[in-house]
Amino acid sequence: MRSEAPALMPVFGLNIRQRCSPGSSRLGMQVNPVIRTPEQWANDADSLVLQIKAAPTVDVTPAGKAAS
């Protein structure tokens, strides 16, 4: 089963692939981590950033959960 919205997950630490593995299992789909700096995220010349910003998202932060 593939979700229509991209699965976004902030990941902190050095072993990014290892941290994404549980997400892959939970989602039932491969998670491909891509690292972007804050400057790259702010720059709308990056096609991946543009694609992510245009896609629907779900706020899973504590503040977002409290609002739902």
N, CA, C, O and CB atoms as a CASP TS submission, in Angstrom:
PFRMAT TS
TARGET T0000
AUTHOR 0000-0000-0000
METHOD Language model
MODEL 1
PARENT N/A
ATOM      1  N   MET     1       0.847  -1.171   0.000  1.00  0.00           N
ATOM      2  CA  MET     1       0.000   0.000   0.000  1.00  0.00           C
ATOM      3  C   MET     1       0.896   1.238   0.000  1.00  0.00           C
ATOM      4  O   MET     1       1.795   1.346   0.834  1.00  0.00           O
ATOM      5  CB  MET     1      -0.966  -0.004   1.222  1.00  0.00           C
ATOM      6  N   ARG     2       0.668   2.153  -0.903  1.00  0.00           N
ATOM      7  CA  ARG     2       1.488   3.363  -1.003  1.00  0.00           C
ATOM      8  C   ARG     2       0.635   4.574  -0.664  1.00  0.00           C
ATOM      9  O   ARG     2      -0.464   4.744  -1.192  1.00  0.00           O
ATOM     10  CB  ARG     2       2.106   3.508  -2.424  1.00  0.00           C
ATOM     11  N   SER     3       1.147   5.400   0.209  1.00  0.00           N
ATOM     12  CA  SER     3       0.457   6.616   0.609  1.00  0.00           C
ATOM     13  C   SER     3       0.535   7.641  -0.517  1.00  0.00           C
ATOM     14  O   SER     3       1.513   7.675  -1.263  1.00  0.00           O
ATOM     15  CB  SER     3       1.060   7.188   1.912  1.00  0.00           C
ATOM     16  N   GLU     4      -0.485   8.469  -0.639  1.00  0.00           N
ATOM     17  CA  GLU     4      -0.472   9.530  -1.645  1.00  0.00           C
ATOM     18  C   GLU     4       0.482  10.650  -1.239  1.00  0.00           C
ATOM     19  O   GLU     4       1.135  11.248  -2.095  1.00  0.00           O
ATOM     20  CB  GLU     4      -1.888  10.088  -1.854  1.00  0.00           C
ATOM     21  N   ALA     5       0.566  10.937   0.057  1.00  0.00           N
ATOM     22  CA  ALA     5       1.451  11.995   0.546  1.00  0.00           C
ATOM     23  C   ALA     5       2.817  11.414   0.868  1.00  0.00           C
ATOM     24  O   ALA     5       2.914  10.279   1.334  1.00  0.00           O
ATOM     25  CB  ALA     5       0.851  12.686   1.790  1.00  0.00           C
ATOM     26  N   PRO     6       3.871  12.178   0.625  1.00  0.00           N
ATOM     27  CA  PRO     6       5.200  11.665   0.969  1.00  0.00           C
ATOM     28  C   PRO     6       5.341  11.539   2.474  1.00  0.00           C
ATOM     29  O   PRO     6       4.772  12.329   3.228  1.00  0.00           O
ATOM     30  CB  PRO     6       6.303  12.578   0.407  1.00  0.00           C
ATOM     31  N   ALA     7       6.089  10.561   2.902  1.00  0.00           N
ATOM     32  CA  ALA     7       6.337  10.373   4.325  1.00  0.00           C
ATOM     33  C   ALA     7       7.552  11.198   4.707  1.00  0.00           C
ATOM     34  O   ALA     7       8.671  10.881   4.303  1.00  0.00           O
ATOM     35  CB  ALA     7       6.546   8.868   4.674  1.00  0.00           C
ATOM     36  N   LEU     8       7.346  12.237   5.472  1.00  0.00           N
ATOM     37  CA  LEU     8       8.439  13.101   5.886  1.00  0.00           C
ATOM     38  C   LEU     8       8.751  12.827   7.345  1.00  0.00           C
ATOM     39  O   LEU     8       7.850  12.762   8.181  1.00  0.00           O
ATOM     40  CB  LEU     8       8.092  14.593   5.663  1.00  0.00           C
ATOM     41  N   MET     9      10.005  12.671   7.639  1.00  0.00           N
ATOM     42  CA  MET     9      10.393  12.352   8.999  1.00  0.00           C
ATOM     43  C   MET     9      11.721  13.036   9.292  1.00  0.00           C
ATOM     44  O   MET     9      12.733  12.713   8.670  1.00  0.00           O
ATOM     45  CB  MET     9      10.492  10.817   9.211  1.00  0.00           C
ATOM     46  N   PRO    10      11.728  13.995  10.252  1.00  0.00           N
ATOM     47  CA  PRO    10      13.017  14.591  10.591  1.00  0.00           C
ATOM     48  C   PRO    10      13.895  13.543  11.259  1.00  0.00           C
ATOM     49  O   PRO    10      13.429  12.806  12.129  1.00  0.00           O
ATOM     50  CB  PRO    10      12.836  15.824  11.515  1.00  0.00           C
ATOM     51  N   VAL    11      15.138  13.471  10.868  1.00  0.00           N
ATOM     52  CA  VAL    11      16.052  12.461  11.400  1.00  0.00           C
ATOM     53  C   VAL    11      17.304  13.170  11.896  1.00  0.00           C
ATOM     54  O   VAL    11      17.909  13.966  11.177  1.00  0.00           O
ATOM     55  CB  VAL    11      16.406  11.380  10.320  1.00  0.00           C
ATOM     56  N   PHE    12      17.683  12.873  13.128  1.00  0.00           N
ATOM     57  CA  PHE    12      18.854  13.503  13.718  1.00  0.00           C
ATOM     58  C   PHE    12      19.881  12.428  14.056  1.00  0.00           C
ATOM     59  O   PHE    12      19.512  11.336  14.486  1.00  0.00           O
ATOM     60  CB  PHE    12      18.469  14.319  14.981  1.00  0.00           C
ATOM     61  N   GLY    13      21.147  12.720  13.870  1.00  0.00           N
ATOM     62  CA  GLY    13      22.206  11.779  14.179  1.00  0.00           C
ATOM     63  C   GLY    13      22.991  11.417  12.938  1.00  0.00           C
ATOM     64  O   GLY    13      22.675  11.856  11.832  1.00  0.00           O
ATOM     65  N   LEU    14      24.006  10.623  13.134  1.00  0.00           N
ATOM     66  CA  LEU    14      24.904  10.305  12.040  1.00  0.00           C
ATOM     67  C   LEU    14      24.462   9.115  11.212  1.00  0.00           C
ATOM     68  O   LEU    14      24.694   9.097  10.003  1.00  0.00           O
ATOM     69  CB  LEU    14      26.260  10.054  12.571  1.00  0.00           C
ATOM     70  N   ASN    15      23.834   8.120  11.819  1.00  0.00           N
ATOM     71  CA  ASN    15      23.475   6.919  11.071  1.00  0.00           C
ATOM     72  C   ASN    15      22.047   7.053  10.538  1.00  0.00           C
ATOM     73  O   ASN    15      21.107   6.472  11.080  1.00  0.00           O
ATOM     74  CB  ASN    15      23.613   5.654  11.961  1.00  0.00           C
ATOM     75  N   ILE    16      21.914   7.820   9.484  1.00  0.00           N
ATOM     76  CA  ILE    16      20.590   8.148   8.933  1.00  0.00           C
ATOM     77  C   ILE    16      19.851   6.895   8.449  1.00  0.00           C
ATOM     78  O   ILE    16      18.676   6.715   8.770  1.00  0.00           O
ATOM     79  CB  ILE    16      20.733   9.149   7.774  1.00  0.00           C
ATOM     80  N   ARG    17      20.511   6.043   7.693  1.00  0.00           N
ATOM     81  CA  ARG    17      19.839   4.852   7.156  1.00  0.00           C
ATOM     82  C   ARG    17      19.302   3.959   8.272  1.00  0.00           C
ATOM     83  O   ARG    17      18.191   3.436   8.177  1.00  0.00           O
ATOM     84  CB  ARG    17      20.802   4.052   6.271  1.00  0.00           C
ATOM     85  N   GLN    18      20.095   3.787   9.329  1.00  0.00           N
ATOM     86  CA  GLN    18      19.650   2.958  10.454  1.00  0.00           C
ATOM     87  C   GLN    18      18.423   3.575  11.125  1.00  0.00           C
ATOM     88  O   GLN    18      17.511   2.858  11.537  1.00  0.00           O
ATOM     89  CB  GLN    18      20.789   2.784  11.484  1.00  0.00           C
ATOM     90  N   ARG    19      18.404   4.879  11.230  1.00  0.00           N
ATOM     91  CA  ARG    19      17.254   5.543  11.853  1.00  0.00           C
ATOM     92  C   ARG    19      16.004   5.485  10.970  1.00  0.00           C
ATOM     93  O   ARG    19      14.889   5.569  11.486  1.00  0.00           O
ATOM     94  CB  ARG    19      17.598   6.998  12.161  1.00  0.00           C
ATOM     95  N   CYS    20      16.166   5.344   9.666  1.00  0.00           N
ATOM     96  CA  CYS    20      15.023   5.275   8.762  1.00  0.00           C
ATOM     97  C   CYS    20      14.438   3.870   8.659  1.00  0.00           C
ATOM     98  O   CYS    20      13.293   3.708   8.238  1.00  0.00           O
ATOM     99  CB  CYS    20      15.425   5.755   7.393  1.00  0.00           C
ATOM    100  N   SER    21      15.198   2.874   9.030  1.00  0.00           N
ATOM    101  CA  SER    21      14.756   1.485   8.911  1.00  0.00           C
ATOM    102  C   SER    21      13.427   1.203   9.616  1.00  0.00           C
ATOM    103  O   SER    21      12.553   0.574   9.018  1.00  0.00           O
ATOM    104  CB  SER    21      15.815   0.575   9.465  1.00  0.00           C
ATOM    105  N   PRO    22      13.240   1.650  10.878  1.00  0.00           N
ATOM    106  CA  PRO    22      11.938   1.407  11.519  1.00  0.00           C
ATOM    107  C   PRO    22      10.787   2.089  10.766  1.00  0.00           C
ATOM    108  O   PRO    22       9.680   1.555  10.705  1.00  0.00           O
ATOM    109  CB  PRO    22      11.970   1.903  12.970  1.00  0.00           C
ATOM    110  N   GLY    23      11.053   3.253  10.204  1.00  0.00           N
ATOM    111  CA  GLY    23      10.023   3.937   9.424  1.00  0.00           C
ATOM    112  C   GLY    23       9.633   3.142   8.202  1.00  0.00           C
ATOM    113  O   GLY    23       8.453   3.069   7.859  1.00  0.00           O
ATOM    114  N   SER    24      10.602   2.547   7.541  1.00  0.00           N
ATOM    115  CA  SER    24      10.353   1.703   6.370  1.00  0.00           C
ATOM    116  C   SER    24       9.444   0.537   6.735  1.00  0.00           C
ATOM    117  O   SER    24       8.467   0.250   6.043  1.00  0.00           O
ATOM    118  CB  SER    24      11.679   1.181   5.784  1.00  0.00           C
ATOM    119  N   SER    25       9.782  -0.123   7.823  1.00  0.00           N
ATOM    120  CA  SER    25       8.982  -1.273   8.260  1.00  0.00           C
ATOM    121  C   SER    25       7.564  -0.845   8.611  1.00  0.00           C
ATOM    122  O   SER    25       6.593  -1.504   8.240  1.00  0.00           O
ATOM    123  CB  SER    25       9.638  -1.960   9.469  1.00  0.00           C
ATOM    124  N   ARG    26       7.462   0.256   9.322  1.00  0.00           N
ATOM    125  CA  ARG    26       6.142   0.734   9.766  1.00  0.00           C
ATOM    126  C   ARG    26       5.269   1.187   8.590  1.00  0.00           C
ATOM    127  O   ARG    26       4.062   0.945   8.579  1.00  0.00           O
ATOM    128  CB  ARG    26       6.309   1.889  10.760  1.00  0.00           C
ATOM    129  N   LEU    27       5.886   1.846   7.603  1.00  0.00           N
ATOM    130  CA  LEU    27       5.139   2.344   6.449  1.00  0.00           C
ATOM    131  C   LEU    27       4.886   1.270   5.405  1.00  0.00           C
ATOM    132  O   LEU    27       3.968   1.386   4.593  1.00  0.00           O
ATOM    133  CB  LEU    27       5.878   3.492   5.817  1.00  0.00           C
ATOM    134  N   GLY    28       5.709   0.218   5.430  1.00  0.00           N
ATOM    135  CA  GLY    28       5.578  -0.819   4.415  1.00  0.00           C
ATOM    136  C   GLY    28       6.089  -0.371   3.062  1.00  0.00           C
ATOM    137  O   GLY    28       5.674  -0.891   2.027  1.00  0.00           O
ATOM    138  N   MET    29       6.993   0.598   3.075  1.00  0.00           N
ATOM    139  CA  MET    29       7.601   1.084   1.845  1.00  0.00           C
ATOM    140  C   MET    29       9.004   1.584   2.153  1.00  0.00           C
ATOM    141  O   MET    29       9.306   1.938   3.293  1.00  0.00           O
ATOM    142  CB  MET    29       6.743   2.205   1.201  1.00  0.00           C
ATOM    143  N   GLN    30       9.847   1.612   1.153  1.00  0.00           N
ATOM    144  CA  GLN    30      11.227   2.029   1.346  1.00  0.00           C
ATOM    145  C   GLN    30      11.302   3.511   1.678  1.00  0.00           C
ATOM    146  O   GLN    30      10.621   4.331   1.062  1.00  0.00           O
ATOM    147  CB  GLN    30      12.055   1.724   0.103  1.00  0.00           C
ATOM    148  N   VAL    31      12.129   3.845   2.651  1.00  0.00           N
ATOM    149  CA  VAL    31      12.382   5.237   3.012  1.00  0.00           C
ATOM    150  C   VAL    31      13.778   5.587   2.517  1.00  0.00           C
ATOM    151  O   VAL    31      14.761   4.961   2.915  1.00  0.00           O
ATOM    152  CB  VAL    31      12.247   5.471   4.566  1.00  0.00           C
ATOM    153  N   ASN    32      13.862   6.580   1.655  1.00  0.00           N
ATOM    154  CA  ASN    32      15.140   7.017   1.106  1.00  0.00           C
ATOM    155  C   ASN    32      15.496   8.379   1.694  1.00  0.00           C
ATOM    156  O   ASN    32      14.965   9.404   1.268  1.00  0.00           O
ATOM    157  CB  ASN    32      15.089   7.080  -0.449  1.00  0.00           C
ATOM    158  N   PRO    33      16.403   8.385   2.681  1.00  0.00           N
ATOM    159  CA  PRO    33      16.738   9.666   3.313  1.00  0.00           C
ATOM    160  C   PRO    33      17.523  10.568   2.365  1.00  0.00           C
ATOM    161  O   PRO    33      18.421  10.119   1.654  1.00  0.00           O
ATOM    162  CB  PRO    33      17.545   9.431   4.594  1.00  0.00           C
ATOM    163  N   VAL    34      17.167  11.833   2.372  1.00  0.00           N
ATOM    164  CA  VAL    34      17.874  12.847   1.589  1.00  0.00           C
ATOM    165  C   VAL    34      18.141  13.998   2.547  1.00  0.00           C
ATOM    166  O   VAL    34      17.230  14.491   3.212  1.00  0.00           O
ATOM    167  CB  VAL    34      17.039  13.318   0.310  1.00  0.00           C
ATOM    168  N   ILE    35      19.386  14.417   2.610  1.00  0.00           N
ATOM    169  CA  ILE    35      19.768  15.483   3.536  1.00  0.00           C
ATOM    170  C   ILE    35      19.775  16.811   2.794  1.00  0.00           C
ATOM    171  O   ILE    35      20.365  16.932   1.720  1.00  0.00           O
ATOM    172  CB  ILE    35      21.160  15.200   4.171  1.00  0.00           C
ATOM    173  N   ARG    36      19.119  17.800   3.372  1.00  0.00           N
ATOM    174  CA  ARG    36      19.117  19.157   2.842  1.00  0.00           C
ATOM    175  C   ARG    36      19.483  20.100   3.984  1.00  0.00           C
ATOM    176  O   ARG    36      19.016  19.928   5.110  1.00  0.00           O
ATOM    177  CB  ARG    36      17.725  19.529   2.214  1.00  0.00           C
ATOM    178  N   THR    37      20.312  21.090   3.695  1.00  0.00           N
ATOM    179  CA  THR    37      20.664  22.106   4.682  1.00  0.00           C
ATOM    180  C   THR    37      19.497  23.094   4.800  1.00  0.00           C
ATOM    181  O   THR    37      18.637  23.129   3.920  1.00  0.00           O
ATOM    182  CB  THR    37      21.992  22.845   4.286  1.00  0.00           C
ATOM    183  N   PRO    38      19.452  23.895   5.871  1.00  0.00           N
ATOM    184  CA  PRO    38      18.415  24.929   5.944  1.00  0.00           C
ATOM    185  C   PRO    38      18.450  25.869   4.742  1.00  0.00           C
ATOM    186  O   PRO    38      17.403  26.315   4.272  1.00  0.00           O
ATOM    187  CB  PRO    38      18.571  25.733   7.226  1.00  0.00           C
ATOM    188  N   GLU    39      19.635  26.168   4.248  1.00  0.00           N
ATOM    189  CA  GLU    39      19.751  27.046   3.079  1.00  0.00           C
ATOM    190  C   GLU    39      19.144  26.391   1.836  1.00  0.00           C
ATOM    191  O   GLU    39      18.446  27.047   1.062  1.00  0.00           O
ATOM    192  CB  GLU    39      21.226  27.401   2.821  1.00  0.00           C
ATOM    193  N   GLN    40      19.414  25.092   1.649  1.00  0.00           N
ATOM    194  CA  GLN    40      18.834  24.375   0.509  1.00  0.00           C
ATOM    195  C   GLN    40      17.307  24.317   0.642  1.00  0.00           C
ATOM    196  O   GLN    40      16.594  24.448  -0.352  1.00  0.00           O
ATOM    197  CB  GLN    40      19.424  22.939   0.409  1.00  0.00           C
ATOM    198  N   TRP    41      16.809  24.122   1.859  1.00  0.00           N
ATOM    199  CA  TRP    41      15.362  24.054   2.074  1.00  0.00           C
ATOM    200  C   TRP    41      14.709  25.387   1.729  1.00  0.00           C
ATOM    201  O   TRP    41      13.599  25.416   1.199  1.00  0.00           O
ATOM    202  CB  TRP    41      15.047  23.667   3.532  1.00  0.00           C
ATOM    203  N   ALA    42      15.392  26.488   2.027  1.00  0.00           N
ATOM    204  CA  ALA    42      14.843  27.818   1.750  1.00  0.00           C
ATOM    205  C   ALA    42      14.944  28.186   0.271  1.00  0.00           C
ATOM    206  O   ALA    42      14.232  29.080  -0.187  1.00  0.00           O
ATOM    207  CB  ALA    42      15.563  28.864   2.590  1.00  0.00           C
ATOM    208  N   ASN    43      15.816  27.513  -0.482  1.00  0.00           N
ATOM    209  CA  ASN    43      16.047  27.828  -1.881  1.00  0.00           C
ATOM    210  C   ASN    43      15.068  27.048  -2.766  1.00  0.00           C
ATOM    211  O   ASN    43      15.121  25.820  -2.829  1.00  0.00           O
ATOM    212  CB  ASN    43      17.506  27.512  -2.273  1.00  0.00           C
ATOM    213  N   ASP    44      14.203  27.751  -3.426  1.00  0.00           N
ATOM    214  CA  ASP    44      13.201  27.097  -4.269  1.00  0.00           C
ATOM    215  C   ASP    44      13.738  26.679  -5.639  1.00  0.00           C
ATOM    216  O   ASP    44      12.953  26.385  -6.540  1.00  0.00           O
ATOM    217  CB  ASP    44      12.025  28.016  -4.456  1.00  0.00           C
ATOM    218  N   ALA    45      15.055  26.649  -5.810  1.00  0.00           N
ATOM    219  CA  ALA    45      15.633  26.168  -7.063  1.00  0.00           C
ATOM    220  C   ALA    45      15.847  24.655  -7.015  1.00  0.00           C
ATOM    221  O   ALA    45      16.126  24.042  -8.045  1.00  0.00           O
ATOM    222  CB  ALA    45      16.965  26.884  -7.350  1.00  0.00           C
ATOM    223  N   ASP    46      15.722  24.052  -5.849  1.00  0.00           N
ATOM    224  CA  ASP    46      15.931  22.614  -5.668  1.00  0.00           C
ATOM    225  C   ASP    46      14.631  21.888  -6.023  1.00  0.00           C
ATOM    226  O   ASP    46      13.613  22.093  -5.362  1.00  0.00           O
ATOM    227  CB  ASP    46      16.379  22.282  -4.196  1.00  0.00           C
ATOM    228  N   SER    47      14.654  21.048  -7.050  1.00  0.00           N
ATOM    229  CA  SER    47      13.427  20.403  -7.522  1.00  0.00           C
ATOM    230  C   SER    47      12.815  19.473  -6.470  1.00  0.00           C
ATOM    231  O   SER    47      11.590  19.379  -6.390  1.00  0.00           O
ATOM    232  CB  SER    47      13.712  19.619  -8.794  1.00  0.00           C
ATOM    233  N   LEU    48      13.621  18.790  -5.669  1.00  0.00           N
ATOM    234  CA  LEU    48      13.069  17.923  -4.622  1.00  0.00           C
ATOM    235  C   LEU    48      12.373  18.750  -3.556  1.00  0.00           C
ATOM    236  O   LEU    48      11.285  18.396  -3.101  1.00  0.00           O
ATOM    237  CB  LEU    48      14.175  17.065  -3.985  1.00  0.00           C
ATOM    238  N   VAL    49      12.995  19.850  -3.159  1.00  0.00           N
ATOM    239  CA  VAL    49      12.374  20.738  -2.166  1.00  0.00           C
ATOM    240  C   VAL    49      11.042  21.263  -2.702  1.00  0.00           C
ATOM    241  O   VAL    49      10.050  21.292  -1.974  1.00  0.00           O
ATOM    242  CB  VAL    49      13.323  21.923  -1.810  1.00  0.00           C
ATOM    243  N   LEU    50      11.015  21.673  -3.957  1.00  0.00           N
ATOM    244  CA  LEU    50       9.766  22.166  -4.560  1.00  0.00           C
ATOM    245  C   LEU    50       8.684  21.082  -4.557  1.00  0.00           C
ATOM    246  O   LEU    50       7.521  21.362  -4.265  1.00  0.00           O
ATOM    247  CB  LEU    50      10.022  22.649  -6.003  1.00  0.00           C
ATOM    248  N   GLN    51       9.070  19.852  -4.882  1.00  0.00           N
ATOM    249  CA  GLN    51       8.113  18.746  -4.898  1.00  0.00           C
ATOM    250  C   GLN    51       7.557  18.491  -3.501  1.00  0.00           C
ATOM    251  O   GLN    51       6.352  18.297  -3.338  1.00  0.00           O
ATOM    252  CB  GLN    51       8.771  17.472  -5.445  1.00  0.00           C
ATOM    253  N   ILE    52       8.421  18.491  -2.502  1.00  0.00           N
ATOM    254  CA  ILE    52       7.981  18.249  -1.125  1.00  0.00           C
ATOM    255  C   ILE    52       7.076  19.373  -0.643  1.00  0.00           C
ATOM    256  O   ILE    52       6.037  19.117  -0.036  1.00  0.00           O
ATOM    257  CB  ILE    52       9.191  18.106  -0.187  1.00  0.00           C
ATOM    258  N   LYS    53       7.461  20.611  -0.909  1.00  0.00           N
ATOM    259  CA  LYS    53       6.646  21.753  -0.467  1.00  0.00           C
ATOM    260  C   LYS    53       5.277  21.774  -1.137  1.00  0.00           C
ATOM    261  O   LYS    53       4.314  22.263  -0.546  1.00  0.00           O
ATOM    262  CB  LYS    53       7.375  23.061  -0.756  1.00  0.00           C
ATOM    263  N   ALA    54       5.171  21.255  -2.353  1.00  0.00           N
ATOM    264  CA  ALA    54       3.896  21.254  -3.081  1.00  0.00           C
ATOM    265  C   ALA    54       2.978  20.108  -2.659  1.00  0.00           C
ATOM    266  O   ALA    54       1.775  20.146  -2.915  1.00  0.00           O
ATOM    267  CB  ALA    54       4.153  21.170  -4.572  1.00  0.00           C
ATOM    268  N   ALA    55       3.543  19.098  -2.016  1.00  0.00           N
ATOM    269  CA  ALA    55       2.764  17.914  -1.639  1.00  0.00           C
ATOM    270  C   ALA    55       2.011  18.143  -0.322  1.00  0.00           C
ATOM    271  O   ALA    55       2.430  18.950   0.507  1.00  0.00           O
ATOM    272  CB  ALA    55       3.688  16.686  -1.514  1.00  0.00           C
ATOM    273  N   PRO    56       0.897  17.426  -0.140  1.00  0.00           N
ATOM    274  CA  PRO    56       0.181  17.538   1.134  1.00  0.00           C
ATOM    275  C   PRO    56       1.041  16.965   2.266  1.00  0.00           C
ATOM    276  O   PRO    56       1.788  16.007   2.070  1.00  0.00           O
ATOM    277  CB  PRO    56      -1.189  16.800   1.063  1.00  0.00           C
ATOM    278  N   THR    57       0.923  17.562   3.437  1.00  0.00           N
ATOM    279  CA  THR    57       1.689  17.096   4.595  1.00  0.00           C
ATOM    280  C   THR    57       0.758  16.935   5.799  1.00  0.00           C
ATOM    281  O   THR    57      -0.350  17.471   5.830  1.00  0.00           O
ATOM    282  CB  THR    57       2.845  18.085   4.927  1.00  0.00           C
ATOM    283  N   VAL    58       1.232  16.195   6.765  1.00  0.00           N
ATOM    284  CA  VAL    58       0.522  16.009   8.032  1.00  0.00           C
ATOM    285  C   VAL    58       1.489  16.390   9.135  1.00  0.00           C
ATOM    286  O   VAL    58       2.592  15.848   9.206  1.00  0.00           O
ATOM    287  CB  VAL    58      -0.003  14.527   8.209  1.00  0.00           C
ATOM    288  N   ASP    59       1.094  17.310   9.994  1.00  0.00           N
ATOM    289  CA  ASP    59       1.937  17.762  11.092  1.00  0.00           C
ATOM    290  C   ASP    59       1.885  16.731  12.217  1.00  0.00           C
ATOM    291  O   ASP    59       0.841  16.542  12.842  1.00  0.00           O
ATOM    292  CB  ASP    59       1.489  19.162  11.601  1.00  0.00           C
ATOM    293  N   VAL    60       3.007  16.069  12.473  1.00  0.00           N
ATOM    294  CA  VAL    60       3.064  15.049  13.524  1.00  0.00           C
ATOM    295  C   VAL    60       3.871  15.517  14.730  1.00  0.00           C
ATOM    296  O   VAL    60       4.217  14.722  15.604  1.00  0.00           O
ATOM    297  CB  VAL    60       3.662  13.763  12.973  1.00  0.00           C
ATOM    298  N   THR    61       4.168  16.819  14.768  1.00  0.00           N
ATOM    299  CA  THR    61       4.858  17.358  15.930  1.00  0.00           C
ATOM    300  C   THR    61       3.893  17.407  17.109  1.00  0.00           C
ATOM    301  O   THR    61       2.680  17.351  16.902  1.00  0.00           O
ATOM    302  CB  THR    61       5.435  18.765  15.630  1.00  0.00           C
ATOM    303  N   PRO    62       4.390  17.509  18.329  1.00  0.00           N
ATOM    304  CA  PRO    62       3.487  17.595  19.493  1.00  0.00           C
ATOM    305  C   PRO    62       2.460  18.725  19.357  1.00  0.00           C
ATOM    306  O   PRO    62       1.301  18.553  19.734  1.00  0.00           O
ATOM    307  CB  PRO    62       4.301  17.801  20.770  1.00  0.00           C
ATOM    308  N   ALA    63       2.874  19.869  18.824  1.00  0.00           N
ATOM    309  CA  ALA    63       1.939  20.985  18.640  1.00  0.00           C
ATOM    310  C   ALA    63       0.857  20.618  17.619  1.00  0.00           C
ATOM    311  O   ALA    63      -0.313  20.947  17.813  1.00  0.00           O
ATOM    312  CB  ALA    63       2.697  22.257  18.183  1.00  0.00           C
ATOM    313  N   GLY    64       1.236  19.951  16.551  1.00  0.00           N
ATOM    314  CA  GLY    64       0.272  19.545  15.523  1.00  0.00           C
ATOM    315  C   GLY    64      -0.708  18.503  16.044  1.00  0.00           C
ATOM    316  O   GLY    64      -1.897  18.556  15.727  1.00  0.00           O
ATOM    317  N   LYS    65      -0.221  17.559  16.839  1.00  0.00           N
ATOM    318  CA  LYS    65      -1.097  16.543  17.420  1.00  0.00           C
ATOM    319  C   LYS    65      -2.108  17.191  18.362  1.00  0.00           C
ATOM    320  O   LYS    65      -3.275  16.799  18.386  1.00  0.00           O
ATOM    321  CB  LYS    65      -0.271  15.477  18.170  1.00  0.00           C
ATOM    322  N   ALA    66      -1.664  18.186  19.140  1.00  0.00           N
ATOM    323  CA  ALA    66      -2.556  18.851  20.083  1.00  0.00           C
ATOM    324  C   ALA    66      -3.666  19.621  19.360  1.00  0.00           C
ATOM    325  O   ALA    66      -4.774  19.760  19.879  1.00  0.00           O
ATOM    326  CB  ALA    66      -1.760  19.797  20.980  1.00  0.00           C
ATOM    327  N   ALA    67      -3.358  20.120  18.159  1.00  0.00           N
ATOM    328  CA  ALA    67      -4.317  20.905  17.402  1.00  0.00           C
ATOM    329  C   ALA    67      -5.386  20.055  16.715  1.00  0.00           C
ATOM    330  O   ALA    67      -6.438  20.572  16.342  1.00  0.00           O
ATOM    331  CB  ALA    67      -3.595  21.721  16.379  1.00  0.00           C
ATOM    332  N   SER    68      -5.125  18.743  16.544  1.00  0.00           N
ATOM    333  CA  SER    68      -6.091  17.918  15.823  1.00  0.00           C
ATOM    334  C   SER    68      -7.116  17.299  16.712  1.00  0.00           C
ATOM    335  O   SER    68      -7.993  16.578  16.235  1.00  0.00           O
ATOM    336  CB  SER    68      -5.399  16.853  15.076  1.00  0.00           C
TER
END
